[in-house]
Amino acid sequence: MNEFYLVGAEQNSEHMKEWQKYKKGVVFKLDIQTQLLQKVLDYESPKEVCPEEPSIQFTAATMKEGKLFVGTQTEVLVYNIASAIRENYISLPVMNDIHHVKPRVNGNLLIVNTGLDMVIECTSSGEIETLWNVLGDPPWSRFDPKNDYRKVGSTKPHQSHPNFVFELHDQVWVTRCLQKDAVCLTDPSKQINIGRQLIHDGVVYKDQIYFTQVDGRIVIVNTSTLKVEREVNLVHISGHKENIGWCRGIRPLSKEVMLVGFSRIRPKSRKAENGSISYEGDYGVLPTRVACFNIKENKLMWEKNVEGAGLNAIYSIN
């Protein structure tokens, strides 16, 4: 297989004050042999499911049987990827800052509802079957079920910031970015401790789980022991002097070779005592790109800059 789908967002503006916002969700097809990049989808959320000043993006997706299951901040969409035809759409008042969507064998959808520190399991028609608070609390212990959270711009600070869901031995797991771990929602006694830095992903490949850490590491965990087998330092392998970027999105091609996504670091806004806002740092770091690593030989094989095509943030590689 030579073609893979890069899921993410197009920048709203090049101006500093708009750097933290995106104007549309996009999906590109990348041929890793020819390095050709082709846009296959773009999408803007309707106003009725957005806050007043939305940042619109596609977040981490799952590809299954030719269908792409993907979220925006407040929606879940299912596309036939070959035809680019949308086949299903769900938007519920509980949805805020969706980070990942994954279909289950039973036909239900698992949705990482980051803004409410939850994972939702719902039917394909949008009927909620289970709500998990990822910290083990009652689902509505901090939030009001009567509110429409699609209209809430931000619920930060989050207590956990879950961002990726996966299944292992028919059990449901979720990564918890702030706790730097993954926990089993269907068996709370099980946990994968990673530590050190914020984590993303949780891609099961053969007998291993591949996590990314935002500062440029891959953490590989054994599916049987749930213990870390190896940490791969992509910063060291890459040899870049610049900031390597926000590491998020991984697709193993084998146990030795894998594609990894890097998104340009966005500048941070700081508010002074007089109310003025300034934007500091990280504007000139490495661009958003896909990189291919051989982690057996500790070698960067190639990199592909994707910003020129209009892909300014990568959430997943499918």
Helices and strands as residue ranges (DSSP letters): E 3-11, G 16-18, E 22-31, E 37-43, G 47-49, E 62-64, E 67-71, E 76-80, E 85-90, E 98-103, E 109-113, G 114-116, E 118-122, E 128-133, G 149-151, E 162-168, E 171-176, E 181-184, E 191-193, E 199-205, E 208-213, E 217-222, E 228-233, H 234-238, E 246-252, E 257-263, E 268-271, E 277-280, E 289-294, E 299-305, G 307-309, E 313-317
